[in-house]
């Protein structure tokens, strides 16, 4: 199988952001050899739909093995239709790299893990197996959480190393192991604080990633350190947290009422649920999800804005105009696209989110692009197999 670059073609159909924008001309130098950066995204549904349909067909024929090459084609389309000062970005990864990495991870990581579990069940008495797994539950949970953090870091490093603009590679330095253990520690703190550490964990992990991110030989800067890093997120997070608790209590209350046919019957043997009761319970669950999701939109938008706000590169700072209602529209319609197409419409949904971000991203200040030199780190030779094993090896 080969990967041919996919041209950024397709009709300029209207989308959720309005009619397709004309190509953005390159910005003029801003003095002292610097440039102001202007972002644009010209991808269209008509342009990515043929890729989506072909990927769906070949995934069925190859029993999903095509997904590595399909993911590469989608990335090439998204990258090539994203321009900075009129110059397109380029994705240089290959499907073979992704496939090879996945096979190596399955053979060297997950096959031995499954082998240990299988051997324990085969060689030990059932009660001993239950005891061993019970005692090992927390260490196993920590191990897989560490693996998940490792997967996120490795996948990001690979994608950055395969992303170029004006022939200059992006890159990521730092330690995968350090990031993975930080994600484990922050996860434990989030659990201990009943979720209240989540905004701080989100921003601290973001800081760990971006302060080790490079464009060529220029390192991204973090403009906000520990004090106040996540502070602006907490009002929106409090709304989401309270809505989650209230919604959960309300759901349990309504569920018990439906199940027993009234509170006076609680304690009796509940009747066998019929089709109508099951439909009502699913309806309650849908109301709960919609209620909590709606209350969480301000927080989701605030996180996107904050992540852009704390970043700098040379003389540049960034701003992302993410808003609750517009972001909610993207999330809801993307969910419907994915659900109604049984997952095959994922590239279309990803294009819509990608387009939403780059049409609302702005850079202030300037950078001397001509002074940037190539990144000496070519990145890993393999892809993101560990992320794919955890089913987080999505396109973006």
C-alpha positions, 0 to 999 in steps of 0.5 A, a space after each residue: 500500500 502506498 500513500 499519495 498526497 491528497 490534493 486539497 480539492 472540493 467544492 466551497 460548500 457553506 459550513 457551520 462557519 458560513 461560506 468558505 473564505 477566500 485564500 488568505 494572502 501572505 502577510 506583509 513583513 512587520 519590520 525588523 524582518 518579522 512577520 505577523 501570522 495569519 491562519 486559514 483553513 480551506 478544507 470542505 466537506 466536498 473535499 474530504 468526502 471522497 477520502 472518507 468514503 474510500 476509507 470506509 470501503 477499504 476498512 471493510 474490505 481489509 477488516 480495518 487494516 486500512 485505517 493506518 493508511 486512511 488516517 494518513 490520507 485524512 491528515 494530509 488533507 487537513 494539513 494541506 488545506 491549513 495555511 499560515 500566511 498563505 503557505 500550506 502545512 504538510 504532513 509527511 508521515 506514512 501509513 506504514 509507519 503507523 502500521 509497523 508501530 502498532 504491530 511492534 507495540 502489540 507484540 512487545 507490550 500487550 501480548 506479554 500482558 495478555 500472556 501473564 493474565 492467561 497463564 495465571 488463570 490457567 495455572 492457579 486455582 480460581 480463588 488464588 487468581 481472584 486474590 492476586 488480581 484483587 491485590 494487584 488491582 491498584 498497581 495494574 490501574 497505575 501501570 495502565 494509566 502510566 502507559 496511557 500517558 506514555 501513549 499521548 506523549 509518543 503520539 504527539 511527538 510523532 505527529 509534530 515531527 511529521 508536520 512541516 511548514 515552509 520546509 521546517 519541522 516541528 518537534 518535541 523534546 523532553 521525557 515521555 516517562 516524566 510526562 507519563 508519571 505526571 499524568 498518573 500523579 495528576 490523575 490521583 490528585 483529581 480523584 482525591 479532590 473529587 475532580 476539583 484538581 482537573 483544571 490544574 491537571 489539564 493546564 499543567 500537562 499542557 504546559 509540560 507538552 508545549 514548553 518542550 515543543 519546537 518549530 525548527 530551532 525555536 522553542 514555544 514559551 509558556 507565558 503563565 507559570 504555576 500561579 494563576 495557570 488554571 485559575 480562570 478556568 474554575 468558575 466555568 468548571 464549578 458550573 460543570 461540577 455542580 451540574 454533574 452532581 445535581 444531574 446525577 442525584 436527579 437521575 438516581 432519584 428518577 430512576 428509583 421512582 420509575 423502577 419501584 413505581 413510587 418511593 413508597 415501594 422502595 425496599 420491595 422486589 422491583 418488577 421486571 422492567 418492560 419495554 416502556 420502562 427501559 425506554 423511560 430509563 434511557 430517556 432519563 439518561 439522555 436528559 442527564 447527558 444533555 444537561 451535564 453536557 450543556 453545563 460543561 460547554 463554558 468550561 470546554 470553551 474556556 480550556 481551549 481559550 486558556 491553552 492558546 492564551 498561555 502560549 508564546 513563540 518568539 514575539 508571538 502570542 496566541 488567541 483562540 475565540 472559542 465560544 460555548 454555543 458555537 463549540 456546542 454546535 460543533 460537538 453535537 453535530 459531530 456526534 450525530 455525524 459519527 453516530 449516524 454513519 456508524 463511525 465512518 464519518 469521523 474524518 468529516 467531524 474532525 475536519 469541522 473541528 479542525 476548521 473551527 479551531 484554525 478559523 478562530 485562531 489569531 496570532 499577535 506580534 511577529 516572528 522572524 521566519 527567515 531566521 528559523 533553522 531546521 530542527 535537528 531532531 527528525 523524530 521517531 522512525 515509528 508511529 503511534 502504535 501505543 496510542 492506537 492500542 488504547 484507541 486514542 490514535 485518532 487523526 488530530 
